[in-house]
Amino acid sequence: MQLIDTHSHIYTKEFDNDRTEVIRRSREAGVSRIVLPNIDVNSIAPLMDLANRYKGYCVPLMGLHPTSVKDDFRDQLAIIEEHLRQDKFWGVGEIGIDLYWDKTFINQQKDAFRYQVNLAKEMKLPIVIHTRNAFDEIFEVLDDENDDSLSGIFHSFSGNIDHYNHIVGYGGFFIGIGGVITYKNGGLDKVVREMNIEHIVLETDSPYLPPVPHRGKRNESSYIIHVAQTMAEVFNLPIHRVAAITTSNALTLFKLNE
């Protein structure tokens, strides 16, 4: 049984003391790939170091995270774009809009998101979208920009079934489900139950959002097995079917077998 963690930040400082062991545990848990979305210009070096160390296993993406969008976002985007054009990446991410913590840079976030969406379309790469308190703003951009050349993941999905239906209507997007589905009072399981598993990929968002029974601890890619187990219960499927479907979705989206 193989699983793909489609969203992990194991290149960050939280893993500096035991990154090798974290990778070993993920392999032992059946994780065949770990997808690494970028955060900002400061995370590029550690991300690329890890991707080069574990070529083919750690899959690098390049993008500017919405919470890193400040007054200097155009300078950061220039560096992001330079890397995208010079090096090999499997997607553009983590990009999006986040209005949970701070709405100061809402217009800059929209501009940065739209710019990176168009970069992805030009380069024929999927996008990984971060959205928090911002589905309307994300849809405003994608309703304009979506076409047959655009695909991606709505990472760490936190919406309702109407949001899901809107996303599926775009035609090329998957829903990223992680540890929140294991939270007893989270409510995500009820929304996921109404989805089609053919539209879902699995993720951890390590080091964040650890699943039960590891809630309150640092998350890591090996814990994705708990997400898969809960998904199996929600869909009343054997866990190996959940693994096969979601892994196939990730392989297809990121073209990992090419």
C-alpha positions as CSV (number, residue, x, y, z in Angstrom):
1,M,0.0,0.0,0.0
2,Q,1.4,3.4,-1.1
3,L,0.4,6.8,0.1
4,I,1.5,10.3,-1.1
5,D,1.7,13.2,1.3
6,T,0.7,16.0,-1.0
7,H,1.6,18.8,1.4
8,S,4.4,18.9,3.9
9,H,6.9,21.4,5.2
10,I,9.5,19.1,6.7
11,Y,12.3,21.4,5.4
12,T,11.5,23.9,8.2
13,K,13.4,24.3,11.4
14,E,10.9,22.1,13.4
15,F,12.6,19.1,11.8
16,D,16.3,20.2,12.0
17,N,17.1,17.7,14.8
18,D,15.6,14.6,13.3
19,R,14.7,15.1,9.7
20,T,16.5,11.9,8.6
21,E,14.4,9.9,11.1
22,V,11.2,11.6,10.0
23,I,11.9,10.5,6.4
24,R,12.7,7.0,7.5
25,R,9.4,6.8,9.4
26,S,7.5,8.1,6.4
27,R,9.0,5.4,4.2
28,E,8.2,2.7,6.7
29,A,4.6,4.0,6.8
30,G,4.2,3.4,3.1
31,V,4.6,7.1,2.0
32,S,6.1,6.9,-1.5
33,R,6.4,10.7,-2.1
34,I,6.3,13.9,0.0
35,V,5.3,17.0,-1.8
36,L,7.0,20.2,-0.5
37,P,5.3,23.5,-1.1
38,N,7.4,26.6,-0.6
39,I,6.6,29.5,1.8
40,D,8.7,32.5,0.7
41,V,12.2,33.5,-0.4
42,N,13.7,32.5,2.9
43,S,12.5,28.9,2.7
44,I,13.8,28.2,-0.8
45,A,17.3,27.1,0.2
46,P,16.2,24.6,2.9
47,L,13.5,23.3,0.6
48,M,15.9,22.8,-2.3
49,D,18.5,21.2,-0.1
50,L,16.0,18.6,1.1
51,A,14.6,18.0,-2.4
52,N,18.1,17.5,-3.8
53,R,19.1,15.2,-1.0
54,Y,16.0,13.0,-1.6
55,K,15.5,13.4,-5.3
56,G,12.4,11.6,-6.5
57,Y,11.1,11.2,-3.0
58,C,10.8,14.8,-1.9
59,V,9.0,16.7,-4.6
60,P,9.6,20.5,-4.6
61,L,7.0,23.2,-5.5
62,M,7.7,26.9,-5.8
63,G,5.4,29.8,-4.7
64,L,4.8,32.6,-2.3
65,H,2.5,31.8,0.6
66,P,-0.3,34.4,1.2
67,T,0.8,35.2,4.8
68,S,4.2,36.1,3.4
69,V,2.7,38.7,1.1
70,K,3.8,42.1,2.4
71,D,4.9,45.4,0.8
72,D,7.8,43.6,-0.8
73,F,5.7,40.9,-2.5
74,R,6.7,41.9,-6.0
75,D,10.4,41.6,-5.2
76,Q,9.7,38.1,-3.7
77,L,7.6,37.1,-6.7
78,A,10.5,38.1,-9.0
79,I,12.8,35.6,-7.1
80,I,10.1,32.9,-7.1
81,E,9.6,33.3,-10.8
82,E,13.3,33.2,-11.5
83,H,13.5,29.8,-9.7
84,L,10.5,28.5,-11.5
85,R,12.0,29.3,-14.8
86,Q,15.5,28.0,-14.0
87,D,14.9,24.8,-11.9
88,K,12.6,21.8,-12.1
89,F,9.4,22.1,-10.0
90,W,6.3,20.0,-10.1
91,G,3.8,22.8,-9.2
92,V,3.3,26.4,-8.1
93,G,2.6,26.6,-4.4
94,E,1.8,27.3,-1.7
95,I,-0.3,30.2,-3.0
96,G,-3.7,31.7,-2.2
97,I,-5.4,34.2,0.1
98,D,-5.5,34.2,3.9
99,L,-7.8,36.7,5.7
100,Y,-7.8,34.9,9.1
101,W,-4.9,36.7,10.7
102,D,-4.6,40.0,8.9
103,K,-6.5,41.8,6.1
104,T,-4.0,44.6,5.7
105,F,-2.6,43.2,2.5
106,I,-5.8,41.8,0.9
107,N,-5.2,43.5,-2.4
108,Q,-1.6,42.5,-2.6
109,Q,-2.6,38.9,-1.7
110,K,-5.1,38.9,-4.6
111,D,-2.5,40.3,-7.0
112,A,0.1,37.8,-5.9
113,F,-2.4,34.9,-6.2
114,R,-3.5,36.0,-9.7
115,Y,0.0,36.5,-10.9
116,Q,1.1,33.0,-9.7
117,V,-2.0,31.4,-11.2
118,N,-1.0,32.8,-14.6
119,L,2.6,31.7,-14.1
120,A,1.3,28.2,-13.5
121,K,-0.9,28.3,-16.6
122,E,2.0,29.5,-18.7
123,M,4.3,26.8,-17.4
124,K,1.6,24.1,-17.4
125,L,2.0,23.3,-13.7
126,P,-0.6,22.6,-11.1
127,I,-1.2,25.0,-8.2
128,V,-1.6,24.3,-4.5
129,I,-4.0,26.8,-3.0
130,H,-4.1,28.0,0.7
131,T,-7.4,29.6,1.5
132,R,-8.5,30.7,5.0
133,N,-11.6,32.8,5.4
134,A,-11.2,33.6,1.7
135,F,-13.2,31.2,-0.5
136,D,-15.1,34.1,-2.1
137,E,-11.9,35.9,-2.9
138,I,-10.3,32.8,-4.2
139,F,-13.3,32.0,-6.4
140,E,-13.3,35.6,-7.7
141,V,-9.9,35.1,-9.2
142,L,-10.4,31.5,-10.4
143,D,-13.8,32.2,-12.0
144,D,-11.8,34.7,-14.2
145,E,-8.7,32.6,-14.7
146,N,-9.8,29.0,-14.9
147,D,-9.4,27.1,-18.2
148,D,-8.3,23.7,-19.4
149,S,-4.7,24.6,-18.6
150,L,-5.3,25.1,-14.9
151,S,-5.3,22.3,-12.3
152,G,-4.4,22.0,-8.6
153,I,-5.3,21.3,-5.0
154,F,-7.4,23.2,-2.5
155,H,-5.1,22.4,0.4
156,S,-6.4,21.7,3.9
157,F,-10.0,22.0,2.8
158,S,-12.1,23.8,5.4
159,G,-15.2,24.7,3.4
160,N,-18.7,23.3,3.0
161,I,-20.3,21.2,0.3
162,D,-21.2,24.3,-1.7
163,H,-17.5,25.3,-1.8
164,Y,-16.7,21.7,-2.8
165,N,-19.2,21.7,-5.7
166,H,-17.8,25.1,-6.9
167,I,-14.3,23.7,-6.9
168,V,-15.3,20.5,-8.7
169,G,-17.0,22.6,-11.3
170,Y,-13.6,24.0,-12.4
171,G,-12.8,20.5,-13.7
172,G,-9.1,20.2,-12.8
173,F,-9.0,20.5,-9.0
174,F,-8.6,18.1,-6.1
175,I,-9.5,18.6,-2.5
176,G,-6.6,18.2,0.0
177,I,-7.7,16.4,3.2
178,G,-5.5,16.1,6.3
179,G,-5.6,15.6,10.0
180,V,-8.6,17.7,10.7
181,I,-10.8,14.9,9.4
182,T,-9.8,12.9,12.5
183,Y,-10.9,15.6,14.9
184,K,-14.1,14.4,16.7
185,N,-15.9,17.7,16.7
186,G,-14.2,19.2,13.6
187,G,-17.2,18.5,11.3
188,L,-15.0,17.9,8.3
189,D,-15.9,14.2,8.1
190,K,-19.6,15.1,7.5
191,V,-18.6,17.3,4.6
192,V,-16.2,14.8,3.1
193,R,-18.9,12.1,3.3
194,E,-20.8,14.0,0.6
195,M,-17.8,14.2,-1.7
196,N,-16.6,11.8,-4.4
197,I,-13.3,10.2,-3.3
198,E,-12.1,10.5,-6.9
199,H,-11.7,14.3,-6.2
200,I,-9.5,13.9,-3.0
201,V,-5.8,13.7,-2.2
202,L,-4.2,13.2,1.2
203,E,-1.9,15.5,3.0
204,T,-0.4,16.2,6.4
205,D,0.6,19.9,6.3
206,S,3.5,18.9,8.6
207,P,4.4,20.3,11.1
208,Y,0.9,21.6,11.5
209,L,-2.6,20.0,12.1
210,P,-1.5,16.6,13.4
211,P,-4.2,13.9,13.3
212,V,-5.6,12.0,16.2
213,P,-3.9,10.2,18.1
214,H,-1.0,12.7,17.7
215,R,-3.0,15.9,18.2
216,G,-1.0,18.5,20.1
217,K,2.3,17.2,18.8
218,R,4.4,18.1,15.8
219,N,2.9,16.5,12.7
220,E,5.0,14.5,10.2
221,S,4.4,12.6,7.0
222,S,4.2,9.1,8.6
223,Y,1.0,10.2,10.4
224,I,-0.9,10.3,7.0
225,I,-1.8,6.7,7.7
226,H,-4.3,8.0,10.3
227,V,-5.9,10.3,7.7
228,A,-6.2,7.4,5.3
229,Q,-7.8,5.2,8.1
230,T,-10.4,7.8,8.9
231,M,-11.1,8.3,5.2
232,A,-11.7,4.6,4.9
233,E,-14.2,4.8,7.7
234,V,-16.0,7.8,6.3
235,F,-16.3,6.2,2.8
236,N,-16.8,2.7,4.1
237,L,-13.9,1.4,1.9
238,P,-10.9,-0.7,2.6
239,I,-7.9,1.5,3.5
240,H,-6.0,0.0,0.5
241,R,-8.7,1.4,-1.8
242,V,-8.4,4.9,-0.3
243,A,-4.7,4.7,-0.7
244,A,-4.9,3.5,-4.3
245,I,-7.4,6.2,-5.4
246,T,-5.8,9.2,-3.6
247,T,-2.3,8.1,-4.7
248,S,-3.4,7.8,-8.3
249,N,-4.9,11.3,-8.1
250,A,-1.7,12.8,-6.8
251,L,0.5,11.0,-9.4
252,T,-1.8,12.2,-12.1
253,L,-2.0,15.8,-10.9
254,F,1.8,16.3,-10.4
255,K,2.8,14.0,-13.3
256,L,5.1,12.1,-10.9
257,N,5.4,9.1,-13.2
258,E,6.6,11.1,-16.2
